[in-house]
Amino acid sequence: MIDWLLNHISTLFVSIVLLMIIIWIIRYMLNEKRQGKSSCGGQCGHCQMNHSCNHSS
């Protein structure tokens, strides 16, 4: 088991870093959504989906 870990340490390190980045992005997006911020940029007049947005104002 130790030999396998030592042989794959770089792969494990990169995988853990990528997983942490993905978790951070998901948490950031969820926090933005909870605060009512839009991820689309807010130009609803030019959006094809403007009829389906939830507008708070």
Secondary structure, DSSP 4 states (H G I P E B T S, - for coil): -HHHHHHTHHHHHHHHHHHHHHHHHHHHHHHHHHTT--SS-S-GGG-TTGGG-----
